[in-house]
Amino acid sequence: MMSAKLLDGKNAAEVIEAVKSYLLNLQDTICQTIELADGKGQFAEDSWVREEGGGGRSRVMKNGNVVEQGGVNFSHVFGSQMPASATANRPELAGRNFQAMGVSLVIHPHNPYVPTSHANVRFFIAEKEGESPIWWFGGGFDLTPFYPFKEDVQHWHDTAKKLCLPFGDDIYSKYKKWCDDYFYLKHRDETRGVGGLFFDDLNEWGFDQSFAFMQAVGNGYIDAYVPIIERRKNTAYGERERDFQLYRRGRYVEFNLVFDRGTLFGLQTGGRTESILMSMPPLARWEYCYSPASGSAEAKLTDWLKPTDW
C-alpha cells in the first residue's frame, strides 16, 4: 500500500520505504548486540502477516545467560479504518487510511540487579484522497531497575541528554518529563521506573529533522543499556532478590495492560496478540499488602520511583 502523494515535499512512498529500511536495520543491530552481551541466548524469529494488511517479524530470546526473556519486534501494519484509541484525541484522523510501523522491545533479565529495559521508535501516516497526509514520529526508552545504582541511572540519562542536545537545549528536559508523566501508575502513585525519554506526535521540525531524532533515540538505546548489563550481569543474588524482582514485575504488567497506548492501539487494530504482549515478563507475582522491611534495599526502591532531575 504505497502512496504517490507528497509528504513534507517528498514522495511519500519513498519516505515510507526509508523509514522501514532504518527500522529493519535497527532491529538487526539491537538483536545482534544483545546476543553478544548475553553470550549464550539467541533470538528466534517469527514472521507474521496481518490479515487486514501488513505484518512483521517478532524476535524473542528465552533463557539466555543474562536475558530470561526479551523480545524485539518490528511491525508494519496498514488499513482503511483508524482504531478508536487513535481517533479519540485526534478526530481529524477519522476516515483516513493509515500506516503504522515501528520497532518495540523489552528485555527482562534473570538477575534482579540488571534492570528491565524498554524502547520503541515508530512512524505513523494517515492519508485521505485530496488532502495532505497527517504524519508523525514517536518513541523513547525507559529503565526499570529493581535494585538501582546511581551510576547506572546517571549513565542512562546522560546518554539520553547527549543524543538530545543536537536537537535543542530543552529537548532532553521536555521528553524526560513526558516520560516521567507517561510511565506513571496512578493507582500506585509511582513511576514505572527511573524514566528516560518519551516523545510522540513529532512533525513540527519537518520530516528530515524528525526522522533524524527518531534514529538518534533508536541508536541511543544500545549505548544506554549495554554498559549497565556489563556492570551488573555477574552480581550475586539469592531468593530474596528474585522474589522482589517478580513482585515488582507485577507493576510492569499493571502498567502495560491498564495504561499503555501502544498495547491498546495494537489490540484495537487487530494486531498480532503474541507480538503485542511480547512485553510481558515470563514470570511475575502479586502479594496482598506486601510491605518491604523498613530500611531494606527493597524499601529504598520507592525513593527512586518519582521524577528526579539527573
Secondary structure per residue as TSV (DSSP state, phi and psi in degrees):
chain	resnum	aa	ss	phi	psi
A	1	M	-	360.0	91.3
A	2	M	-	-116.1	150.0
A	3	S	-	-113.0	146.7
A	4	A	-	-95.8	4.5
A	5	K	S	-73.5	168.6
A	6	L	E	-96.7	140.7
A	7	L	E	-125.5	110.8
A	8	D	T	52.5	40.0
A	9	G	T	82.4	2.4
A	10	K	E	-114.8	156.6
A	11	N	E	-65.0	120.1
A	12	A	H	-61.5	-38.0
A	13	A	H	-63.0	-41.1
A	14	E	H	-68.2	-38.1
A	15	V	H	-61.4	-46.7
A	16	I	H	-61.0	-42.1
A	17	E	H	-65.5	-37.6
A	18	A	H	-64.5	-43.1
A	19	V	H	-65.5	-44.3
A	20	K	H	-61.3	-42.6
A	21	S	H	-61.3	-44.1
A	22	Y	H	-61.0	-45.2
A	23	L	H	-63.9	-40.7
A	24	L	H	-63.7	-41.6
A	25	N	H	-66.2	-37.6
A	26	L	H	-62.9	-43.5
A	27	Q	H	-57.9	-45.0
A	28	D	H	-59.2	-47.7
A	29	T	H	-63.7	-45.3
A	30	I	H	-64.1	-43.9
A	31	C	H	-62.5	-45.1
A	32	Q	H	-62.6	-40.3
A	33	T	H	-70.8	-41.1
A	34	I	H	-66.0	-38.3
A	35	E	H	-60.9	-41.7
A	36	L	H	-64.6	-42.7
A	37	A	H	-66.9	-33.8
A	38	D	H	-74.0	-43.5
A	39	G	S	85.7	-8.6
A	40	K	S	-141.0	-51.5
A	41	G	-	-68.1	151.0
A	42	Q	-	-132.5	146.1
A	43	F	-	-79.2	130.6
A	44	A	E	-97.7	130.9
A	45	E	E	-95.2	139.6
A	46	D	E	-130.3	102.2
A	47	S	E	-84.6	143.5
A	48	W	E	-143.7	156.7
A	49	V	E	-122.2	134.5
A	50	R	-	-92.1	125.8
A	51	E	T	-57.9	-37.8
A	52	E	T	-80.3	-8.7
A	53	G	S	137.5	123.3
A	54	G	E	102.3	-160.9
A	55	G	E	167.4	-158.3
A	56	G	E	178.3	-174.7
A	57	R	E	-136.8	120.2
A	58	S	E	-99.3	134.1
A	59	R	E	-124.7	126.9
A	60	V	E	-129.3	136.0
A	61	M	E	-111.8	133.3
A	62	K	E	-126.9	138.3
A	63	N	S	55.1	48.0
A	64	G	-	-79.5	-172.5
A	65	N	S	-67.3	-41.8
A	66	V	S	-104.6	-45.6
A	67	V	E	-89.0	116.5
A	68	E	E	-71.9	-48.0
A	69	Q	E	-156.3	134.4
A	70	G	E	-147.3	147.1
A	71	G	E	-133.2	140.3
A	72	V	E	-128.0	109.7
A	73	N	E	-114.3	132.2
A	74	F	E	-109.2	135.4
A	75	S	E	-141.4	148.9
A	76	H	E	-140.9	104.6
A	77	V	E	-120.5	150.5
A	78	F	E	-147.7	160.6
A	79	G	E	-172.1	178.7
A	80	S	S	-101.9	-5.2
A	81	Q	S	-133.3	123.3
A	82	M	-	-74.0	141.5
A	83	P	-	-75.3	161.2
A	84	A	H	-60.0	-34.3
A	85	S	H	-63.9	-26.9
A	86	A	H	-89.2	-33.7
A	87	T	H	-91.4	-11.1
A	88	A	S	-57.3	-46.1
A	89	N	S	-99.7	-4.5
A	90	R	-	-136.6	77.1
A	91	P	G	-61.7	-20.4
A	92	E	G	-67.2	-12.3
A	93	L	G	-83.1	-15.5
A	94	A	T	-59.9	137.9
A	95	G	T	80.0	11.5
A	96	R	-	-107.8	146.1
A	97	N	E	-68.1	152.6
A	98	F	E	-138.1	155.0
A	99	Q	E	-133.2	136.1
A	100	A	E	-134.3	130.9
A	101	M	E	-141.1	149.7
A	102	G	E	-176.2	170.8
A	103	V	E	-118.3	128.8
A	104	S	E	-131.7	137.9
A	105	L	E	-147.3	150.8
A	106	V	E	-140.9	133.7
A	107	I	E	-118.0	119.5
A	108	H	E	-109.2	103.0
A	109	P	E	-77.5	159.3
A	110	H	S	-65.3	-50.9
A	111	N	S	-73.7	122.9
A	112	P	T	-62.7	-17.5
A	113	Y	T	-84.0	-9.3
A	114	V	S	-97.4	120.7
A	115	P	-	-67.3	153.9
A	116	T	E	-72.5	144.4
A	117	S	E	-133.4	153.3
A	118	H	E	-138.9	141.6
A	119	A	E	-146.4	154.0
A	120	N	E	-157.6	134.8
A	121	V	E	-134.1	141.0
A	122	R	E	-152.5	158.9
A	123	F	E	-135.8	138.4
A	124	F	E	-133.7	136.5
A	125	I	E	-140.4	135.0
A	126	A	E	-126.0	131.0
A	127	E	E	-126.3	151.4
A	128	K	-	-147.3	137.8
A	129	E	T	-55.4	130.4
A	130	G	T	83.0	1.8
A	131	E	S	-129.5	156.3
A	132	S	-	-69.8	146.9
A	133	P	-	-63.2	147.4
A	134	I	E	-102.9	127.0
A	135	W	E	-145.2	157.3
A	136	W	E	-165.0	163.8
A	137	F	E	-110.1	155.2
A	138	G	E	-150.8	172.2
A	139	G	E	153.2	-161.3
A	140	G	E	144.2	-179.2
A	141	F	E	-148.2	149.6
A	142	D	E	-146.4	155.2
A	143	L	E	-120.3	135.4
A	144	T	E	-125.8	86.3
A	145	P	-	-82.9	155.5
A	146	F	S	-103.3	-33.9
A	147	Y	S	-128.5	84.1
A	148	P	-	-70.2	146.1
A	149	F	-	-117.9	133.0
A	150	K	H	-60.0	-39.3
A	151	E	H	-64.1	-32.2
A	152	D	H	-68.9	-47.9
A	153	V	H	-65.7	-39.3
A	154	Q	H	-63.8	-42.4
A	155	H	H	-62.0	-43.0
A	156	W	H	-56.5	-49.1
A	157	H	H	-75.2	-32.7
A	158	D	H	-63.1	-38.5
A	159	T	H	-63.2	-42.2
A	160	A	H	-63.1	-43.7
A	161	K	H	-60.2	-45.4
A	162	K	H	-62.4	-42.8
A	163	L	H	-72.8	-25.4
A	164	C	H	-79.9	-28.7
A	165	L	G	-54.5	-42.6
A	166	P	G	-62.6	-14.3
A	167	F	G	-100.4	-2.7
A	168	G	-	141.7	147.8
A	169	D	T	-66.4	-25.0
A	170	D	T	-101.5	1.9
A	171	I	H	-68.4	-44.5
A	172	Y	H	-58.4	-50.6
A	173	S	H	-63.8	-35.3
A	174	K	H	-66.0	-49.3
A	175	Y	H	-82.0	-20.9
A	176	K	H	-68.4	-43.3
A	177	K	H	-64.4	-41.0
A	178	W	H	-60.8	-38.5
A	179	C	H	-64.4	-46.1
A	180	D	H	-58.8	-41.6
A	181	D	H	-71.5	-38.5
A	182	Y	H	-71.4	-48.9
A	183	F	S	-87.6	60.1
A	184	Y	E	-124.6	127.6
A	185	L	E	-94.5	102.0
A	186	K	T	-59.7	-40.5
A	187	H	T	-74.3	-13.0
A	188	R	T	-109.7	-9.7
A	189	D	T	52.6	51.0
A	190	E	E	-154.9	155.1
A	191	T	E	-77.6	159.1
A	192	R	S	-67.2	-32.9
A	193	G	S	-159.2	-140.4
A	194	V	S	-104.5	12.1
A	195	G	E	79.6	-156.2
A	196	G	E	157.5	-115.2
A	197	L	E	-131.6	145.9
A	198	F	E	-148.0	129.9
A	199	F	E	-142.6	155.4
A	200	D	E	-155.1	165.1
A	201	D	E	57.3	30.5
A	202	L	E	-84.6	112.3
A	203	N	-	-150.9	-7.4
A	204	E	T	-69.0	-16.6
A	205	W	T	-84.0	-2.3
A	206	G	-	86.5	166.0
A	207	F	H	-64.0	-50.9
A	208	D	H	-58.6	-48.2
A	209	Q	H	-69.4	-38.9
A	210	S	H	-64.3	-44.1
A	211	F	H	-63.5	-40.4
A	212	A	H	-62.0	-39.2
A	213	F	H	-67.7	-43.3
A	214	M	H	-56.6	-41.0
A	215	Q	H	-66.4	-39.5
A	216	A	H	-61.5	-39.7
A	217	V	H	-68.1	-46.9
A	218	G	H	-58.9	-46.1
A	219	N	H	-70.5	-31.1
A	220	G	H	-70.6	-22.5
A	221	Y	H	-57.0	-47.6
A	222	I	H	-63.0	-42.1
A	223	D	H	-61.4	-33.3
A	224	A	H	-78.7	-37.1
A	225	Y	H	-94.3	-43.4
A	226	V	H	-59.3	-41.5
A	227	P	H	-59.6	-30.8
A	228	I	H	-70.4	-41.8
A	229	I	H	-56.4	-48.5
A	230	E	H	-62.6	-36.2
A	231	R	H	-72.0	-32.0
A	232	R	H	-113.0	-10.6
A	233	K	T	-67.7	-20.4
A	234	N	T	-103.3	10.4
A	235	T	-	-68.8	130.3
A	236	A	-	-70.2	143.1
A	237	Y	-	-147.8	162.9
A	238	G	-	-129.8	-165.0
A	239	E	H	-63.4	-35.6
A	240	R	H	-60.7	-48.1
A	241	E	H	-65.3	-39.6
A	242	R	H	-64.6	-43.7
A	243	D	H	-60.3	-41.2
A	244	F	H	-68.2	-39.5
A	245	Q	H	-57.3	-47.3
A	246	L	H	-64.9	-38.1
A	247	Y	H	-62.7	-45.0
A	248	R	H	-70.7	-27.7
A	249	R	H	-61.2	-27.1
A	250	G	H	-58.1	-36.8
A	251	R	H	-66.8	-33.9
A	252	Y	H	-62.2	-44.1
A	253	V	H	-63.1	-44.4
A	254	E	H	-57.5	-45.9
A	255	F	H	-62.1	-48.4
A	256	N	H	-63.2	-36.2
A	257	L	H	-86.4	-23.6
A	258	V	H	-100.3	-39.0
A	259	F	T	-116.0	-26.2
A	260	D	-	-68.4	122.9
A	261	R	H	-69.3	-35.1
A	262	G	H	-63.9	-40.8
A	263	T	H	-62.7	-45.9
A	264	L	H	-64.4	-42.5
A	265	F	H	-61.2	-45.6
A	266	G	H	-61.6	-45.0
A	267	L	H	-69.1	-36.7
A	268	Q	H	-76.1	-21.0
A	269	T	T	-94.1	10.2
A	270	G	T	70.1	30.6
A	271	G	-	-67.8	176.2
A	272	R	-	-78.9	112.7
A	273	T	H	-58.0	-43.4
A	274	E	H	-59.6	-38.7
A	275	S	H	-73.5	-39.1
A	276	I	H	-63.8	-40.7
A	277	L	G	-92.0	11.9
A	278	M	G	-60.5	-22.9
A	279	S	G	-72.5	-12.7
A	280	M	S	-70.2	143.1
A	281	P	-	-69.7	152.2
A	282	P	S	-68.3	-28.6
A	283	L	-	-139.1	143.3
A	284	A	-	-155.5	163.5
A	285	R	-	-146.7	156.5
A	286	W	-	-122.5	147.3
A	287	E	-	-139.0	127.9
A	288	Y	T	-64.1	125.3
A	289	C	T	52.1	38.2
A	290	Y	-	-64.2	138.2
A	291	S	-	-143.1	119.0
A	292	P	-	-67.8	155.1
A	293	A	-	-60.2	136.8
A	294	S	T	-57.1	131.5
A	295	G	T	83.2	-3.7
A	296	S	S	-77.5	165.4
A	297	A	H	-61.3	-33.8
A	298	E	H	-67.4	-40.0
A	299	A	H	-66.2	-30.5
A	300	K	H	-71.5	-17.5
A	301	L	G	-58.2	-35.6
A	302	T	G	-55.1	-34.5
A	303	D	G	-63.2	-22.4
A	304	W	G	-90.4	-14.8
A	305	L	S	-93.9	51.9
A	306	K	S	-151.8	151.4
A	307	P	-	-55.9	132.3
A	308	T	-	-136.1	141.6
A	309	D	-	-84.6	120.3
A	310	W	-	-101.2	360.0
